[in-house]
Amino acid sequence: GCQTCHSVDGSSLIGPSFKGLFGSEEQLTDGSTITVDENYLRESILDPGAKIVAGYQNVMSPYAGRLSDEEITNIIEYLKTIE
């Protein structure tokens, strides 16, 4: 699952930590900045290579067709609670 590559305590793993992620400003590999909101999280789950956070590689597998809309919404709601 997600915990293989993402932490909830701020520690750095293969992917960005989920701690304090929702609502944060993240710099992307293309030099742009994005505010982490529901749309960004949904896109990152379905097409993780679309917007990659600076300092990380494009290694996450897409979950399009593997998770239902309800499952994705539940993940996003959970991520919003990790402060």
WOTAMO-V813164 format. One record per residue. N is the residue number from 1. RES is the residue in one letter. SS is DSSP state (H for helix, E for strand, C for the rest). Layout:
BEGIN
{{N:RES:SS} {N:RES:SS}}
END
This chain:
BEGIN
{{1:G:C} {2:C:H} {3:Q:H} {4:T:H} {5:C:C} {6:H:C} {7:S:C} {8:V:C} {9:D:C} {10:G:C} {11:S:C} {12:S:C} {13:L:C} {14:I:C} {15:G:C} {16:P:C} {17:S:C} {18:F:C} {19:K:C} {20:G:C} {21:L:C} {22:F:C} {23:G:C} {24:S:C} {25:E:E} {26:E:E} {27:Q:E} {28:L:E} {29:T:C} {30:D:C} {31:G:C} {32:S:C} {33:T:E} {34:I:E} {35:T:E} {36:V:C} {37:D:C} {38:E:H} {39:N:H} {40:Y:H} {41:L:H} {42:R:H} {43:E:H} {44:S:H} {45:I:H} {46:L:H} {47:D:C} {48:P:C} {49:G:C} {50:A:C} {51:K:C} {52:I:C} {53:V:E} {54:A:C} {55:G:C} {56:Y:C} {57:Q:C} {58:N:C} {59:V:C} {60:M:C} {61:S:C} {62:P:C} {63:Y:C} {64:A:C} {65:G:C} {66:R:C} {67:L:C} {68:S:C} {69:D:H} {70:E:H} {71:E:H} {72:I:H} {73:T:H} {74:N:H} {75:I:H} {76:I:H} {77:E:H} {78:Y:H} {79:L:H} {80:K:H} {81:T:H} {82:I:C} {83:E:C}}
END
